[in-house]
Amino acid sequence: MHKAQRLIQLIMKVNERKKFTIQEMADECGVSRRTMIRDLMELSELGVPLYSETGPNGGYRVLREKVLPPISFTEYEAIALFFACQSLHNYKSLPFKNEVNTALDKFFHYLSSELKQKIERMQQRLVFWIPPHEMEVPFLKELLEAALEQRVITMMYEASSSRERVIQPIGIYTMNGLWYCQAYCFFAKDHRVFRVDRVKGFSLDADQNLKLNMDEEHIKTWIMRIEGDEMLELEVDLTLEGVRRCQSDLWLAQYINLHEDGSGTIRTKMSTSFISWSVHFFLSLGMEANLKRPQVVREQIQSKLRELIKQYEE
């Protein structure tokens, strides 16, 4: 086996285990102990973060992240991966923002001059636009890790008022440039969707005995699920301008029934977790929308309007 092939094979074997000895690896690769020492030194010089421990229970282990062996890409595979990373560019917060930037830099550095020029030309003609939001999302990575580890966490959540919530995150998703966390809320005793930018405090000190056993089927059932157990009928009459503004919302746009004069009506079902959002959204449309149902949203809009009148009468 050529030396380059042996080193690639060695990277793959090193990644497979937490700890190993020189002799164990030499036996697996069919080389002498001296050759294995040289190969491990070369891997270390190439940037593989190896750490050695001396003593009877000593050996080698890989620090931090695993390192992948060299991978070959076709021209269009390289372009696809580059623009997959570029599509995240407009997000102010990502759970792995630094890694995206460094990966993109490394990737672009090793491309041929011709392919670099092709990508630069394509960047001027292909744009992945995400609505820019300036809200800070300081606990995005922590919520994702809690979902992966199925941990129960305590968070301070700011909606109409700040309240401490104990939740078990299921997963994270993004829509219209905003980040959302779907979770089981032990306060509500139900599944809920939380805006991640409204999480103002985060702690891992919650009682782990509360933890629910969520298998893959349970997670698939709930991640990106908009509907909750309790559904409400949503009915809204829209003017021409109201239709135009609702068409900018990905969720509402699919439920607009257009009339001949350009006005429209929305008839669908909404989760109770959308009540607060609906109040503020349709109130912002003013006379361009007349929300008929659900009654709870209609009443809250009326209450907000009375508060506004009182504020501007003073």
JOJOJO-V592917 format. One record per backbone hydrogen bond with DSSP energy under -1.0 kcal/mol. NH is the residue of the N-H (numbers start at 1). CO is the residue of the C=O. Records with the same first field share a line. If there is no record, write none. Layout:
# JOJOJO-V592917
NH: CO, CO
This chain:
# JOJOJO-V592917
6: 2
7: 3
8: 4
9: 5
10: 6
11: 7
12: 8
13: 9
14: 10
15: 11
20: 60
25: 21
26: 22
27: 23
28: 24
29: 25
30: 26
31: 26
36: 32
37: 33
38: 34
39: 35
40: 36
41: 37
42: 38
43: 39
44: 40
45: 41
46: 42
47: 44
48: 43
50: 48
51: 61
53: 59
58: 55
59: 53
60: 20
61: 51
63: 49
78: 74
79: 75
80: 76
81: 77
82: 78
83: 79
84: 80
85: 81
86: 82
87: 83
88: 85
89: 86
91: 88
100: 96
101: 97
102: 98
103: 99
104: 100
105: 101
106: 102
107: 103
108: 104
109: 105
110: 106
111: 108
116: 112
117: 113
118: 114
119: 115
120: 116
121: 117
122: 118
123: 119
125: 122
126: 122
140: 137
143: 139
144: 140
145: 141
146: 142
147: 143
148: 144
149: 145
151: 146
153: 167
154: 203
155: 165
156: 201
157: 163
158: 198
159: 161
163: 157
165: 155
167: 153
168: 184
170: 182
171: 182
173: 180
175: 178
178: 175
180: 173
181: 194
182: 171
183: 192
184: 168
185: 190
186: 166
189: 185
190: 185
192: 183
194: 181
196: 179
198: 195
199: 196
200: 156
203: 154
210: 207
211: 208
219: 215
220: 216
221: 217
222: 218
223: 219
225: 222
232: 270
234: 268
235: 293
236: 266
237: 290
238: 264
239: 288
243: 239
244: 240
245: 241
246: 242
247: 243
249: 246
253: 249
255: 252
256: 253
257: 265
259: 263
262: 259
264: 238
265: 257
266: 236
268: 234
270: 232
272: 230
274: 271
275: 272
278: 274
279: 275
280: 276
281: 277
282: 278
283: 279
284: 280
286: 283
288: 285
289: 286
290: 237
292: 235
293: 235
298: 294
299: 295
300: 296
301: 297
302: 298
303: 299
304: 300
305: 301
306: 302
307: 303
308: 304
309: 305
310: 306
311: 307
312: 308
313: 309
314: 310
